């Protein structure tokens, strides 16, 4: 049976979305999402968002609910990607939400159509993907000069080395997860 995640703010506040459970899938808890989106409130409206390892879509759909103009959700699990498309239709957001069924690392090795203002990186905790994903985001033109990048990982794991142009904006821990919101600082 499919699980549910609740959108906690914005125009779709209170809506429940179904998601397909899968290996390593743990939707970001409401409390952590609320903290994250409080941190981001001045940066969401009008933003282009990229949700890598989208899973339940909790982070990306929350951003759309709060004013993001475009969301690209990347999910490797076929059934989960189909559910994400269904949830975009359920919300009436299919014109602003693109779901890509595929491998995030392979996608990031290509050049994007346009850079992103906000990126969510929340891979399965068992995989050591944050460092290579961040390097590819930085070197392949995926980020605007003022981009914000959200990272979530197992709290027991040390944070990897990040691109030199990134600085920690906020960070915290909740249960088994540690999270960071980073700001890219490139003049221009």
C-alpha positions in Angstrom: 0.0 0.0 0.0 1.2 3.5 -0.8 2.4 5.9 1.9 1.4 9.5 2.3 3.2 12.8 2.8 1.5 16.1 3.8 2.3 19.5 2.3 2.7 21.7 5.2 2.6 25.2 3.7 1.6 27.4 0.8 -1.4 27.1 -1.6 -1.5 23.3 -1.3 -1.2 23.3 2.5 -2.7 20.2 4.1 -2.9 18.2 0.8 -1.8 14.6 1.2 0.2 13.0 -1.6 0.7 9.3 -2.1 4.2 7.9 -2.6 5.7 4.5 -3.4 8.0 3.1 -0.7 11.5 2.1 -1.9 15.0 1.3 -0.9 16.5 4.2 1.1 13.3 6.3 0.8 12.6 8.3 3.9 10.6 11.4 3.3 12.0 14.5 5.1 9.9 14.8 8.3 7.3 17.6 8.7 9.4 19.3 11.4 12.6 19.3 9.3 10.7 20.6 6.2 9.0 23.3 8.3 12.5 24.5 9.5 14.0 24.3 6.1 11.2 26.3 4.4 11.3 28.9 7.2 15.0 29.3 6.3 14.1 29.5 2.6 11.0 31.7 2.8 12.7 34.7 1.1 14.2 32.6 -1.7 11.4 30.4 -2.9 8.9 32.6 -4.7 9.8 32.7 -8.4 12.6 30.1 -8.0 13.6 27.2 -10.3 14.0 24.1 -8.2 15.8 20.8 -8.8 14.9 17.9 -6.5 17.5 15.1 -7.0 16.6 11.7 -5.5 13.0 13.1 -5.3 11.5 9.9 -3.8 8.2 11.0 -2.2 8.5 14.5 -3.7 8.0 16.1 -0.3 10.7 18.8 -0.7 9.9 19.7 -4.3 6.1 19.8 -4.0 6.5 21.9 -0.8 8.6 24.4 -2.8 6.0 24.5 -5.6 3.2 25.0 -3.0 5.2 28.0 -1.7 5.8 29.7 -5.0 8.5 28.0 -7.0 7.8 28.5 -10.7 9.4 25.3 -11.9 10.4 22.0 -10.4 12.5 19.3 -12.0 12.2 16.1 -9.9 14.7 13.4 -10.6 13.8 9.8 -9.5 15.5 6.6 -10.5 12.7 4.2 -9.3 10.2 3.9 -12.2 7.1 3.5 -10.1 8.1 6.3 -7.8 8.6 8.6 -10.8 5.2 7.7 -12.1 3.6 8.5 -8.7 5.4 11.9 -8.8 3.8 12.6 -12.2 0.4 11.6 -10.8 0.9 13.9 -7.8 1.8 16.8 -10.0 -1.5 16.2 -11.9 -3.5 15.8 -8.7 -2.2 19.2 -7.6 -2.9 20.7 -11.0 0.9 21.6 -11.3 1.8 19.4 -14.3 2.8 22.6 -16.3 5.3 23.6 -13.6 6.6 20.2 -12.6 8.8 18.0 -14.8 9.6 14.5 -13.6 12.7 12.8 -15.0 13.0 9.0 -14.5 16.7 8.5 -14.4 20.0 8.5 -12.5 20.8 11.8 -10.9 24.6 11.4 -11.3 24.2 10.7 -15.0 21.9 13.7 -15.5 24.3 16.0 -13.7 27.1 15.1 -16.1 25.2 16.9 -18.8 24.5 20.6 -19.1 21.1 21.9 -18.0 18.7 23.9 -20.1 18.9 26.7 -17.5 20.5 26.9 -14.0 18.6 26.4 -10.8 18.1 28.7 -7.8 17.3 25.9 -5.3 18.5 22.3 -5.2 17.5 19.5 -2.8 20.1 16.7 -2.4 18.7 14.0 -0.1 20.0 10.6 -1.4 19.6 7.3 0.3 21.6 7.4 3.5 23.5 4.2 2.6 25.0 5.8 -0.5 27.9 8.2 -0.4 26.6 10.5 -3.1 26.6 14.0 -1.6 30.2 14.9 -2.5 30.1 13.8 -6.2 26.6 15.4 -6.6 27.8 18.7 -5.2 30.9 18.7 -7.4 28.8 18.0 -10.5 26.3 20.7 -9.6 29.2 23.2 -9.3 31.2 22.2 -12.4 28.4 21.6 -15.0 26.5 24.8 -14.8 23.5 23.6 -12.8 23.5 26.5 -10.3 22.7 30.2 -10.5 25.3 32.5 -8.9 23.1 32.9 -5.8 21.8 29.3 -5.6 20.9 27.6 -2.3 21.6 23.9 -1.9 19.9 21.7 0.8 21.8 18.6 1.9 20.4 15.8 4.1 22.4 12.8 5.3 22.9 10.3 8.1 23.8 12.3 11.3 26.6 9.7 12.1 28.4 10.4 8.8 30.9 13.3 8.6 30.1 16.0 6.1 32.0 15.7 2.8 34.2 18.3 1.3 32.1 20.9 -0.6 32.9 23.3 -3.4 35.0 26.3 -2.3 32.3 28.8 -3.5 29.7 27.4 -1.1 29.2 28.5 2.5 27.0 27.1 5.3 23.8 29.2 5.7 22.1 27.1 8.3 22.4 23.6 9.7 20.7 21.2 12.1 20.0 17.7 13.2 16.8 15.8 13.8 16.7 12.1 14.8 19.0 10.1 12.5 19.5 12.9 9.9 21.7 16.0 9.7 20.8 18.8 7.3 22.6 21.8 5.9 21.4 24.7 3.8 24.3 26.1 1.7 24.6 29.3 -0.2 26.6 29.6 -3.4 28.6 32.9 -3.5 29.7 33.7 -7.0 30.2 37.3 -8.0 28.4 38.3 -11.2 
